[in-house]
Amino acid sequence: MLNTVKKTLLILMLGAVPGVAWAQGLDLSGGDGNEPLTIDAQGGIEWNQQDQVFIASGPAKATRGDTVLDADEMRAHYRPSGSGSSEVFRMDATGHVRITSPGRVATGGMAIYDVDNSVIVLKDAHPVTLTSGADIITTNGQLEFWDKRNMAVARGGAEAVRADKRISADVLTAHFITNSVGNTELDRLEAFDNVIITTATE
């Protein structure tokens, strides 16, 4: 059964899905049982019960804690939980994907969000970009955003730039810390395979 709602925000009767609260948008539990996941879509939300997926037409926004995922379209795959409610375990985002958290912004063409492990994998036909303060990391491959570990991994033609310093490698691993004002900043960068370091004079 496929219900299409042509409203700015989805409002359904309570109890349409056991354990799911419907309000200004779509409120669902996350797969790890911690912070809830909220989805809002200006183009409406389709509910495909047979495939157990919600399709949010954009611009769409998913919020969990202090992490926000924006895209042209999102597909939230859900499953029954042990308590009899429903929980989202994976989200697919396509088109103008933007991920923001305090001190970080990542952009790409598509993303897969593993809700259980709080991992977002970004890809694009063009370089994927992660900006944190003065540091900019790009990759022609994929960028893994490990939220719980406060870490990002850029694979394939990866490059990090800060002012006149540049480091490129097959794989770059960025470790972040939270500063005194609550924003995230780059603490350590690890480079693997075909490493090239460039400065203004060397």
Sequence and secondary structure as in RCSB ss.txt:
>XXXX:A:sequence
MLNTVKKTLLILMLGAVPGVAWAQGLDLSGGDGNEPLTIDAQGGIEWNQQDQVFIASGPAKATRGDTVLDADEMR
AHYRPSGSGSSEVFRMDATGHVRITSPGRVATGGMAIYDVDNSVIVLKDAHPVTLTSGADIITTNGQLEFWDKRN
MAVARGGAEAVRADKRISADVLTAHFITNSVGNTELDRLEAFDNVIITTATE
>XXXX:A:secstr
 EEEE SSS    TTSSTT EESSSEEEEETTSSSEEEEEETT EEEETTTTEEEEEEEEEEEETTEEEEEEEEE
EEEEE TTSSEEEEEEEEEEEEEEEETTEEEEEEEEEEETTTTEEEEE SS EEEEETTEEEEESSEEEEETTTT
EEEEEEEEEEEETTEEEEEEEEEEEEEE TTS EEEEEEEEESS EEE S  
